[in-house]
Structures are given as structure tokens and as C-alpha cells.
Amino acid sequence: MKNYSSILGFALTCLLFLFSNSTYAQESKKMNIAEFEKRKVEYITNEAELTKEEASKFFPVYNELTKKKFDLHKAHRDKVEKMKTSKENMSNEEYRKLLDNDVDVKLKEAELDKEYSTRLEKVISPEKLYKAQQAERKFMQDELKKFRRNE
């Protein structure tokens, strides 16, 4: 389950980055992040069978986790871009630093997943938390498929 959380977090970060910096090809409209988030909340709420009360307690904590993961990956992407643009030919040592940073990001993300899993289980049952995580993963996969079809 923790491995899925890491993959899911990374996929979410990538999707948010892609959607926030791209346009839909056919209509050249920018993606409406608020609408995307609304659809995601509705989907997770329905699939995990969250009550209104559970959802009102779950999503603030869940959104906090999502933001921390996004910030973690953004800092890593910024570091990678800075190194790539500052030097044409990077040394093996510089590539080693990037690889080490990538592993550090994954470890920090796993720590966040563990910390927030404990917090979220205080808000909803482990069963509903599992269903919510699976729903998020499925939602993100479906959104990525839609995005790719529109490119």
C-alpha cells in the first residue's frame, strides 16, 4: 500500500505539473485546476463511500499531504532544471547528486505517506482510507488517459 502511495503521489505531482503548464490541444483552453480538483474530490468521495462529515475532515488533511508532496517534487524539478541549464556537460558527480536527490525525495515522500496515513486513519477508517487511495490512483490514471487523447 505504501508503494502505491509513492507512485500515486508522484503521478499526482506529474499530472498537476502537466495540467498547470499545458493546454488542451483541440480547443487551446487551459485546464481549470479548480474543476479538476472538484471532480477528484467527488470521485474519491463516491468511491470511498465517504459521508459528508468524513469528507469534510478527510480532504483538508489529504490536501495538506498533496501540497507537501507537490512542493517536494517541485523543489527537485527546480534543482534538476537549474543544474541542466547552468552547465552543458554535467559531470558524473553532478549526475550522482541528482540521483541521490531523487532517492531522497522518494524517501521523504514515503515518510510523508506514513505520517499522514496515521493522521488520516484518525479521520476515516482504514478501509475507507484504502478505498480513497485506490480511487485517487484510478482517477489520476483516467485523467492521464484523457489528457493523452487530447494531445
C-alpha positions in Angstrom: 0.0 0.0 0.0 2.8 2.4 0.8 4.4 1.7 -2.6 1.2 2.6 -4.3 1.1 5.8 -2.3 4.5 6.8 -3.5 3.6 6.0 -7.1 0.3 7.8 -6.7 1.9 10.8 -5.2 4.5 11.1 -8.0 1.8 10.6 -10.6 -0.4 13.3 -9.0 2.6 15.7 -8.9 3.3 15.0 -12.6 -0.3 15.4 -13.6 -0.7 18.6 -11.7 2.5 19.9 -13.3 1.4 18.8 -16.8 -2.1 20.2 -16.4 -1.0 23.5 -14.9 1.6 24.2 -17.6 -0.2 22.9 -20.7 -3.3 23.4 -22.8 -5.8 21.1 -24.3 -4.7 20.7 -27.9 -8.0 20.8 -29.7 -9.6 23.9 -28.1 -6.4 25.5 -26.7 -8.1 26.0 -23.4 -6.1 25.9 -20.2 -7.1 23.3 -17.8 -9.3 24.5 -15.0 -7.4 23.3 -11.9 -10.4 24.1 -9.6 -12.7 22.0 -11.8 -10.1 19.1 -11.9 -9.9 19.2 -8.0 -13.7 19.3 -7.7 -14.0 16.2 -10.0 -11.3 14.4 -8.0 -13.0 15.1 -4.6 -16.3 13.9 -5.9 -14.8 10.8 -7.4 -12.9 9.9 -4.2 -15.9 10.7 -2.0 -18.1 8.4 -4.1 -15.7 5.6 -4.5 -14.6 5.5 -0.8 -18.2 6.0 0.3 -17.3 8.9 2.5 -20.1 10.7 4.3 -20.2 14.5 4.2 -18.8 14.6 7.7 -16.0 12.2 6.8 -15.2 14.1 3.6 -15.1 17.4 5.4 -12.5 16.0 7.8 -10.6 13.9 5.3 -9.9 16.4 2.5 -8.2 19.2 4.5 -5.6 16.6 5.7 -5.4 14.9 2.3 -4.9 18.3 0.5 -2.2 19.2 3.0 -0.4 16.0 2.1 -0.8 16.5 -1.6 0.6 20.1 -1.3 3.6 18.9 0.6 4.3 16.2 -2.0 3.9 18.6 -4.8 6.3 21.1 -3.1 8.8 18.3 -2.6 8.8 17.3 -6.2 8.8 20.9 -7.4 11.9 21.6 -5.4 13.6 18.5 -7.0 12.5 19.6 -10.5 13.8 23.1 -10.0 17.1 21.7 -8.8 17.3 19.5 -11.9 16.5 22.3 -14.2 19.0 24.6 -12.6 21.8 22.1 -12.9 20.9 21.3 -16.5 20.7 24.9 -17.7 23.8 26.1 -15.8 26.1 23.5 -17.5 26.1 22.0 -20.9 28.2 19.0 -19.9 27.4 17.7 -16.4 30.0 15.6 -14.6 29.3 12.1 -13.3 29.5 13.6 -9.8 26.7 16.1 -10.6 24.6 13.3 -12.0 25.3 11.3 -8.9 24.0 14.2 -6.8 20.8 14.3 -8.9 20.3 10.5 -8.4 20.9 10.9 -4.7 18.4 13.8 -4.5 15.9 11.7 -6.4 16.2 8.9 -3.8 15.9 11.4 -1.0 12.7 12.8 -2.5 11.2 9.3 -2.6 12.2 8.6 1.0 10.8 11.9 2.1 7.6 11.2 0.2 7.4 7.7 1.9 7.8 9.4 5.3 5.0 11.8 4.5 2.8 8.9 3.4 3.4 7.1 6.7 2.9 10.2 8.8 -0.3 11.2 7.0 -1.6 7.7 6.9 -1.7 7.7 10.7 -3.4 11.1 10.7 -5.9 10.1 8.1 -6.8 6.9 10.0 -7.9 9.1 12.9 -10.4 10.7 10.5 -11.7 7.8 8.5 -11.5 4.0 8.8 -8.5 2.1 7.3 -11.0 0.5 4.9 -12.2 3.9 3.6 -8.7 5.3 3.5 -7.6 2.3 1.3 -10.6 2.9 -0.9 -9.8 6.6 -1.1 -6.2 5.9 -2.1 -7.3 3.4 -4.8 -9.9 5.9 -6.0 -7.3 8.6 -6.3 -5.0 6.3 -8.3 -7.7 5.3 -10.6 -8.9 8.9 -11.1 -5.4 10.0 -11.9 -4.9 7.2 -14.4 -8.2 8.0 -16.1 -7.3 11.7 -16.2 -3.9 11.0 -17.7 -5.6 8.9 -20.4 -8.0 11.7 -21.2 -5.1 14.2 -21.3 -3.1 12.0 -23.7 -6.1 11.5 -26.0 -6.4 15.3 -26.3 -2.8 15.9 -27.2 
